[in-house]
Amino acid sequence: MIRRPSGFKHAQNITAKVPNGSTAVSLSIHGTANFLTWHRYYYEHWPYYAADPLRSPVFNGNETSMSGNGAKVPHPGVQFGSLTIPPADGGGCLLDGPFKDFKANLGPVAPVLNDVPRNPRQDGLGYNPRCIRRDVNPNSSKYTTEAHTYNLITQNQNVYWFQTVMQGEMQKGNPGVHGGGHFAIAGDPGGDFYNSPADPAFWLHHGMIDRTWWIWQMQDLNKRLTEVSGVTSMMGFGSPNGTPNDDIDLSVNAPKVKLGDLLDTMKGPFCYIYV
């Protein structure tokens, strides 16, 4: 994770190379048929610490954590559709833990904090080293409780509604467990829609996204291991419906594969289950 990867001269470590791919395809991997499979290929247990995420082993700031909160820096919070998620007690550079002195080098593209240094390139791929900032936020993690996760798994009988509710319903002011987990990290680059994988905590969050999908699939294997629904671009205006034959493109990070090859964690490039 810390070593310099090949492919991009400004990628100082693997968490800088990987967002290069995410930035390039963000609008075709959210609100789309391939949301779940793309993130499964790209790749915390939310509910235990939803009320107080800084108590979590993930964010308590010790040497085995993903680092903790940022310094207290006032900011207006995060807007998600009609919902404003109030700020918590962070917002600045990480104070402790193994990523305290880690740098984000790409972005921002769509920052949630107003004072993030602008990137020298419009596409966000210029060299722009800065500290990782977080506002670990219980106002957002409250959307990832056991009740929210259980209801997501049990109340959505097809993949369209499962992934729609998971990703959040902006018109209802509900960020879902996906948005709730992202905005519980927030800051920079974690709050940047195009560059969030540059915060190492992203990977645990999307591990839990995948685990939740896997549990949902296990409730009806014959149907849910092959089910695909949605379009091929965010918002879907004029784009075709997704199919198992669609390419999953991680840009520079991995070879293209077919969406249908990523539906089952025991087939295609995968061989794993969750326990």
C-alpha positions in Angstrom: 0.0 0.0 0.0 2.9 2.4 0.8 5.2 1.5 -2.2 5.2 3.6 -5.3 3.2 1.8 -8.1 3.8 1.9 -11.8 1.6 3.8 -14.3 1.3 7.3 -12.9 4.3 9.5 -12.1 2.3 11.4 -9.4 1.0 8.2 -7.7 3.3 8.0 -4.7 1.6 4.9 -3.3 -1.1 2.4 -4.3 -3.9 4.5 -2.7 -2.9 7.2 -5.1 -2.8 5.0 -8.2 -6.2 3.3 -7.5 -8.2 6.6 -7.4 -6.8 7.4 -10.8 -9.0 4.7 -12.0 -12.0 5.7 -9.8 -11.8 9.3 -10.9 -12.0 8.3 -14.5 -15.1 6.2 -14.3 -17.0 7.5 -11.2 -20.1 8.6 -13.2 -20.5 5.1 -14.7 -20.2 3.1 -11.4 -22.7 4.9 -9.1 -26.5 4.6 -9.6 -25.8 2.0 -12.2 -26.3 -1.7 -12.9 -22.6 -2.3 -12.2 -22.4 -0.5 -8.8 -22.1 -3.7 -6.7 -20.0 -5.7 -9.1 -17.5 -2.8 -9.9 -16.9 -2.2 -6.2 -16.6 -6.0 -5.5 -13.9 -6.2 -8.1 -12.3 -3.0 -6.9 -11.9 -3.9 -3.6 -15.7 -2.7 9.1 -18.6 -3.8 10.4 -20.7 -0.7 10.5 -23.5 -1.5 13.0 -21.3 -2.2 16.1 -20.1 1.3 16.4 -22.7 3.3 14.5 -23.5 5.5 17.5 -19.9 6.3 18.3 -17.5 5.5 15.4 -14.5 6.9 17.2 -14.8 4.0 19.7 -14.3 1.6 16.9 -11.0 -0.3 16.4 -11.1 1.2 12.9 -11.1 4.9 14.1 -9.7 4.9 17.7 -6.4 6.2 16.5 -4.1 3.4 17.9 -1.3 1.8 15.9 -3.5 -0.9 14.4 -6.4 1.4 13.4 -7.0 3.2 10.1 -6.0 6.4 12.1 -8.7 8.4 13.9 -10.2 11.8 13.6 -8.9 15.0 12.2 -8.2 18.1 14.2 -11.2 20.3 14.9 -11.8 22.6 11.9 -15.2 24.2 11.6 -17.1 23.5 8.3 -20.7 23.6 7.3 -21.3 19.9 7.0 -22.2 17.7 4.0 -25.2 18.1 1.7 -26.9 14.9 0.4 -30.0 15.9 -1.6 -32.4 17.5 0.8 -30.4 16.3 3.8 -27.6 18.3 5.5 -25.4 16.2 7.7 -24.1 18.4 10.5 -20.4 18.6 11.1 -18.8 16.6 14.0 -15.6 17.4 15.9 -13.0 16.9 13.2 -12.4 18.2 9.7 -8.7 18.8 9.8 -5.5 16.7 9.3 -5.4 13.3 11.0 -4.1 13.6 14.6 -2.9 10.0 15.2 -2.5 6.5 14.0 -0.5 4.9 11.2 -1.8 7.3 8.5 -1.2 10.5 10.4 1.6 11.7 8.1 0.2 10.0 4.9 -0.4 12.2 1.9 -3.3 12.4 -0.5 -1.7 13.4 -3.9 -4.6 13.5 -6.4 -7.7 15.6 -6.4 -9.8 17.2 -5.3 -12.5 17.0 -7.9 -15.6 17.5 -5.9 -14.5 18.4 -2.3 -16.9 18.7 0.5 -14.6 21.0 2.4 -14.2 24.5 1.0 -10.5 25.1 1.9 -8.9 22.0 0.2 -6.0 23.2 -2.1 -7.2 23.1 -5.7 -5.6 20.6 -8.1 -3.5 22.1 -10.9 -5.4 20.0 -13.4 -9.1 20.3 -14.1 -9.5 16.5 -14.1 -7.9 16.2 -10.6 -5.0 14.1 -11.7 -2.3 16.6 -11.1 0.2 16.3 -8.2 -1.4 18.0 -5.2 0.2 16.6 -2.0 -1.7 17.4 1.3 -2.6 15.7 4.5 -5.6 13.4 4.9 -8.4 15.1 6.6 -11.4 13.5 8.4 -14.5 14.4 10.3 -15.5 11.0 11.8 -19.2 11.7 12.1 -21.9 9.9 14.2 -24.5 12.2 12.5 -23.8 10.1 9.3 -22.8 6.7 10.8 -26.3 6.5 12.4 -27.5 5.5 8.9 -25.4 2.3 9.2 -27.0 0.8 12.3 -28.1 -2.9 12.7 -31.7 -1.8 12.0 -30.8 0.0 8.7 -28.6 -2.9 7.6 -31.2 -5.6 8.5 -34.0 -3.7 6.8 -31.9 -3.3 3.7 -31.3 -7.0 3.5 -34.8 -8.2 4.4 -37.1 -5.6 2.8 -35.7 -5.4 -0.7 -36.6 -8.5 -2.8 -34.8 -7.6 -6.0 -31.4 -6.2 -6.8 -32.8 -2.9 -8.2 -34.3 -1.9 -4.9 -31.5 -3.4 -2.9 -28.8 -1.3 -4.6 -31.1 1.8 -4.8 -31.8 1.8 -1.1 -28.2 0.9 -0.3 -26.8 3.8 -2.4 -29.2 6.3 -0.9 -32.3 8.0 -2.0 -31.4 11.7 -2.4 -35.0 12.8 -2.9 -35.9 11.3 0.5 -32.8 12.7 2.2 -31.6 9.2 3.0 -27.9 8.5 2.3 -28.3 4.8 2.8 -25.7 2.6 4.4 -23.4 3.4 1.4 -23.6 7.2 1.7 -23.8 7.0 5.5 -20.5 5.1 5.7 -18.8 7.4 3.3 -19.9 10.6 5.0 -19.0 9.1 8.4 -15.4 9.4 7.1 -15.9 12.6 5.0 -13.1 15.1 5.0 -10.6 15.1 2.2 -10.2 12.9 0.2 -12.8 10.7 1.8 -15.7 13.1 1.1 -14.7 13.6 -2.6 -17.1 11.6 -4.8 -14.3 11.1 -7.4 -11.3 10.5 -5.0 -12.6 8.8 -1.9 -10.5 5.7 -2.4 -7.4 7.8 -1.5 -8.5 7.6 2.2 -7.4 4.1 3.3 -10.6 3.8 5.4 -12.5 3.6 2.1 -11.5 0.0 1.7 -13.0 -1.3 4.9 -16.2 0.6 4.1 -16.5 -1.1 0.7 -15.6 -4.4 2.2 -18.7 -4.1 4.3 -20.7 -3.0 1.3 -19.7 -6.3 -0.4 -20.4 -8.4 2.7 -23.9 -6.9 2.9 -24.6 -7.7 -0.7 -23.2 -11.2 -0.3 -25.6 -11.8 2.7 -28.5 -10.5 0.7 -27.6 -12.8 -2.2 -27.4 -15.8 0.1 -31.1 -15.4 1.0 -32.2 -16.5 -2.5 -29.2 -18.0 -4.4 -31.0 -19.2 -7.5 -32.3 -15.8 -8.3 -29.8 -13.3 -6.7 -26.5 -14.8 -8.0 -27.5 -13.8 -11.6 -29.6 -10.8 -11.0 -28.6 -7.5 -12.7 -30.7 -4.3 -12.9 -30.0 -0.6 -13.7 -28.5 1.5 -16.4 -24.9 2.1 -17.5 -24.4 5.8 -16.5 -25.3 7.7 -13.4 -28.8 9.3 -13.5 -29.4 7.0 -16.5 -30.5 9.6 -19.0 -30.4 8.0 -22.4 -28.1 5.1 -21.4 -28.9 1.5 -22.0 -29.7 -1.1 -19.4 -26.9 -3.0 -17.9 -26.4 -6.6 -18.7 -24.1 -9.5 -17.5 -22.1 -9.0 -20.7 -21.1 -5.4 -19.9 -17.4 -4.7 -19.3 -16.3 -3.8 -15.8 -13.5 -1.2 -16.3 -11.1 -0.4 -13.4 -9.1 1.8 -15.8 -5.4 1.3 -15.0 -5.9 -0.9 -12.0 -6.9 -4.2 -13.5 -7.9 -5.9 -16.8 -11.5 -5.6 -18.0 -13.9 -8.4 -17.0 -17.5 -9.1 -17.7 -20.1 -8.0 -15.1 -21.6 -11.4 -15.1 -18.2 -12.9 -14.0 -18.4 -10.9 -10.7 -21.8 -11.8 -9.4 -20.7 -14.9 -7.5 -17.8 -14.7 -5.0 -16.9 -18.3 -5.7 -16.5 -17.9 -9.5 -14.7 -15.8 -12.0 -11.6 -14.1 -10.5 -12.9 -14.7 -6.9 -12.8 -17.5 -4.4 -14.1 -16.2 -1.0 -17.1 -16.2 1.3 -17.9 -14.2 4.4 -18.3 -15.8 7.8 
